[in-house]
Amino acid sequence: MPGKVPPDDLLAHVFDRTGTDADETVLQGPADGEDAAAIDWPGGRLVVSSDPISLAASRVGSLGVYVACNDVAASGADPRWLTVVVMLPDETTPLEEITADLDAAADAVGASIVGGHSEYVDQLERPLVSLTAMGATEAFVPTGGAEPGDRVVLTNAAGIEGTAILAGDFGDDLEIDDAIRARAAAFLDEISVVPDARVLREYATAMHDPTEGGVAAGLLEIARASNGRLEVDREAVPVRPETETLCAAAGVDPLRIFGSGALLATVPDDRLADSLAALEDAGIDAAEIGVVRAGDPELLLDGASITDPVEDDLYPLWAAAEDKA
């Protein structure tokens, strides 16, 4: 099955196999729900995160930068350095297009590309780019920092990336207006949450950018990492009209499709109003969508308990499309 390796497999085969355990500079290593590492260094905390992405050449560079830098930003750091591995199917792949895209996106988030690797791999059908993003901060913000009583905040809206994917990969098969499809496809330009994190890191006990599995998966990951229960009201979760239209046409849940472009955070109750005001001042949409409670790790979405990993609703659509091909 495509997608992330399930948490139980990571716990069994990955998290305890990290080489030497004598390095006291590692403040945050591999753990359930954590997307970035934190290392103690003379400048404060070095935050490091890696992510792969494979798309058409015209998008793979910018999206790769934004996805990798989002994890660093969601940990409270400013993304500053990137290394890039570019794997190309053959010599006809437009390398100049990919590197121009990487350059522009890195400049947009304020990061420098400092190294990497590139090669041709004829087993690939489309470019594969893997980026490692690094940044510095004085205060690391983990996924697992949520405390009982904290309020849950979501910036922007659910399913932004997934909506763009629906428009691009499945739009020809969905009965939707061309203007709606065009607006939805443009959502790919809104994937970065670096500005959101720069505001919320001053208030948040935990931050996390929802990716595969959408907002529902991101919320559950915060619950698991924080060893607590998140109670969320679905009606409070912002969903754009374009997302509602495409999800209804495709028969998928807006809260269970790729969620890059939004940032989840938990904020102490007495700092909620100030955090929302700061986001508004920065021109960033946001909403309070729930609360953190003590209890076994779970997401309560409109009272329904979710404890198992959330599978993204787009994977069955891709599988069905491959079966038809």
Sequence and secondary structure as in RCSB ss.txt:
>XXXX:A:sequence
MPGKVPPDDLLAHVFDRTGTDADETVLQGPADGEDAAAIDWPGGRLVVSSDPISLAASRVGSLGVYVACNDVAAS
GADPRWLTVVVMLPDETTPLEEITADLDAAADAVGASIVGGHSEYVDQLERPLVSLTAMGATEAFVPTGGAEPGD
RVVLTNAAGIEGTAILAGDFGDDLEIDDAIRARAAAFLDEISVVPDARVLREYATAMHDPTEGGVAAGLLEIARA
SNGRLEVDREAVPVRPETETLCAAAGVDPLRIFGSGALLATVPDDRLADSLAALEDAGIDAAEIGVVRAGDPELL
LDGASITDPVEDDLYPLWAAAEDKA
>XXXX:A:secstr
  SS  HHHHHHHTTT  S S  TTEEE S TT   EEEEETTEEEEEEEEEE   HHHHHHHHHHHHHHHHHTT
T EEEEEEEEEEESSTTS HHHHHHHHHHHHHHHT EEEEEEEEE TT SS EEEEEEEEEESS   GGG  TT 
EEEEES TTHHHHHHHHHHHGGGS   HHHHHHHHGGGGG   HHHHHHHTTT SEEE   TTHHHHHHHHHHHH
HTSEEEE GGGS   HHHHHHHHHHT  GGGS  TT  EEEE GGGHHHHHHHHHHTT  EEEEEEEESSSSEEE
ETTEEE S    THHHHHHHHHHH 
